[in-house]
Structures are given as C-alpha cells and as structure tokens.
Amino acid sequence: MTRVKRGYTARRHRKKIRLFASTFIGAHSRLTRTTIQQRMRALVSSHRDRSRNKRVFRRLWITRINAVTREKRVFYSYSKFIKNLYKKKLLLNRKILAQIALSNKKFFDIISNQKKE
C-alpha cells in the first residue's frame, strides 16, 4: 500500500480547530491536542447553558409578575393569578405577561380585573 501524506488535509483540519479556539488563552489556543479538548468542553458548556438560560429567564419573568401582582393592584400571589388566568382561558405566556407588567401596568390591571369578574 502506498504512503499517504496528509499535509493539506491535516493542516486544513487543524486550521479549522484553531479558528474556533482563537480567543482561548495560552496553550488552549496554540497546541492542537489541548485545543481539541478545550473545544469539546466549550461546546458541551454552551449546549448545557442554552437550556439553563431558558430556566433562568422563566424564573425572572415569574419574579416580575409576582412583584406586580403583590402590589396594590391585585393583592394576591403569582400562583393564584396564573390559576385564575387559566380558569378564564386567558392563555398568555409568562414572557408576555412580564413585559406587560413592566411596561403597561394599566393593561395588566385590565387583565387582572377581567379574570376577577
């Protein structure tokens, strides 16, 4: 069998990895083996943190809605507010409710009063 010199292919492979790792510090951006390991670790972290990010934002929206519902406007907790929304079939997701609660409190009062009736 003939010998295969992988000069072009190997260089292209390493170059692609180095471009990904160009912002890494020290040997993590220069040495091929550590760069590959660091790249795998970075991809795992980004995948994990995308789902974690969704959780964090949902907690933030719930906190904002709860803060507005406990003010002088509605007088009860977030859980009762959401339960009454579901009873009246006003299905708004928490992101939209949080935006309404911050930007347009009169409209939030209308929503909460509509579900009281």
Backbone hydrogen bonds, N-H to C=O, Kabsch-Sander energy under -0.5 kcal/mol:
donor,donor_aa,acceptor,acceptor_aa,energy
5,K,3,R,-0.6
6,R,4,V,-0.7
10,A,6,R,-3.2
11,R,7,G,-2.1
12,R,8,Y,-2.3
13,H,9,T,-2.2
14,R,10,A,-2.7
15,K,11,R,-2.4
16,K,12,R,-1.9
17,I,13,H,-1.8
18,R,14,R,-2.7
19,L,15,K,-2.1
20,F,16,K,-1.4
21,A,17,I,-1.9
22,S,19,L,-0.9
24,F,21,A,-1.3
28,H,25,I,-1.3
29,S,26,G,-1.7
30,R,26,G,-0.6
31,L,27,A,-2.1
35,T,31,L,-2.3
36,I,32,T,-2.4
37,Q,33,R,-2.1
38,Q,34,T,-2.7
39,R,35,T,-2.4
40,M,36,I,-2.3
41,R,37,Q,-2.2
42,A,38,Q,-2.4
43,L,39,R,-2.4
44,V,40,M,-2.2
45,S,41,R,-2.4
46,S,42,A,-2.4
47,H,43,L,-2.0
48,R,44,V,-2.5
49,D,45,S,-2.6
50,R,46,S,-1.3
51,S,47,H,-1.0
52,R,48,R,-1.6
53,N,49,D,-2.3
54,K,50,R,-1.2
55,R,51,S,-1.4
56,V,52,R,-2.3
57,F,53,N,-2.4
58,R,54,K,-2.1
59,R,55,R,-2.2
60,L,56,V,-2.0
61,W,57,F,-2.5
62,I,58,R,-2.3
63,T,59,R,-2.3
64,R,60,L,-2.3
65,I,61,W,-2.5
66,N,62,I,-2.5
67,A,63,T,-2.2
68,V,64,R,-1.9
69,T,65,I,-2.5
70,R,66,N,-1.8
71,E,68,V,-0.9
75,F,69,T,-0.9
75,F,71,E,-1.2
76,Y,69,T,-1.1
81,F,77,S,-1.8
82,I,78,Y,-2.6
83,K,79,S,-2.2
84,N,80,K,-2.4
85,L,81,F,-1.9
86,Y,82,I,-2.2
87,K,83,K,-2.0
88,K,84,N,-2.1
89,K,86,Y,-0.8
90,L,85,L,-2.7
91,L,89,K,-1.1
92,L,90,L,-1.3
97,L,93,N,-2.3
98,A,94,R,-2.4
99,Q,95,K,-2.0
100,I,96,I,-2.5
101,A,97,L,-2.6
102,L,98,A,-1.8
103,S,99,Q,-2.7
104,N,100,I,-2.0
108,F,104,N,-1.6
109,D,105,K,-2.1
110,I,106,K,-2.0
111,I,107,F,-2.2
112,S,108,F,-2.5
113,N,109,D,-2.8
114,Q,110,I,-2.3
115,K,111,I,-1.6
116,K,112,S,-0.9
117,E,113,N,-1.4
